[in-house]
Amino acid sequence: MPPVIDREKCIQCGYCATICPLDVIKVSKEKEIIVKYPEECWHCRACAIDCPMHAITLRYPLSHMMLHVDVPGKE
């Protein structure tokens, strides 16, 4: 699931595009922030954490939301 940009909060600073390690987020020719390669997102949260306006949220795939369970007796 790709990052979601809240257009009402976004100030088009482009910082998210600068820090995205996989270039998922880009600045278009019209200076608009777009999610250009949504299927490439690793859900690292760099864009969401560092956005100065908190305009980016991530929707995690089910596989990312699975709980880790320790095996009893393994220490």
C-alpha positions in Angstrom: 0.0 0.0 0.0 1.5 3.4 -1.0 1.9 6.5 1.1 -1.1 8.7 1.2 -0.5 12.5 0.9 -3.1 14.8 2.6 -3.4 17.6 0.0 -4.9 20.0 2.6 -1.9 19.6 4.9 0.9 19.3 2.3 2.8 22.6 1.6 4.7 21.1 -1.4 8.1 21.5 0.2 9.4 18.3 -1.5 11.3 17.1 1.6 9.6 13.7 1.4 10.8 13.2 -2.2 14.3 14.1 -1.1 14.5 11.6 1.8 12.6 8.7 0.2 15.3 6.0 -0.1 13.5 4.4 -3.1 12.3 7.5 -4.9 8.7 6.4 -4.5 7.6 10.0 -3.9 8.5 12.6 -6.6 8.0 16.2 -7.3 6.1 16.6 -10.7 6.9 19.2 -13.3 3.9 21.2 -11.9 5.7 21.1 -8.5 3.1 18.8 -7.0 4.1 15.9 -4.7 3.1 12.6 -6.2 3.5 8.9 -5.3 5.1 7.9 -8.6 6.1 4.3 -7.8 3.6 3.1 -5.1 4.4 -0.6 -5.6 8.1 0.0 -4.6 7.3 1.4 -1.2 9.1 -0.5 1.7 7.0 1.2 4.4 10.1 2.6 6.1 8.1 5.6 7.3 10.9 8.1 6.5 8.5 10.3 4.6 5.8 10.2 7.3 8.2 10.7 10.2 10.0 13.7 8.6 7.2 15.5 7.0 7.1 18.9 8.7 3.3 19.2 8.2 2.5 15.5 9.1 0.7 15.3 5.7 1.8 11.7 4.9 0.3 8.5 6.3 1.0 4.9 5.4 -1.4 2.1 5.0 0.3 -1.1 5.9 -0.3 -4.4 4.1 -1.7 -7.2 6.2 1.6 -9.0 6.1 3.2 -5.9 7.8 0.6 -5.9 10.6 1.0 -9.5 11.7 2.0 -9.8 15.3 5.3 -11.4 16.3 4.8 -14.3 18.6 7.7 -15.9 20.6 7.9 -19.7 20.6 7.6 -21.0 24.2 10.8 -22.5 25.6 13.1 -20.7 23.1 15.4 -18.3 25.0 
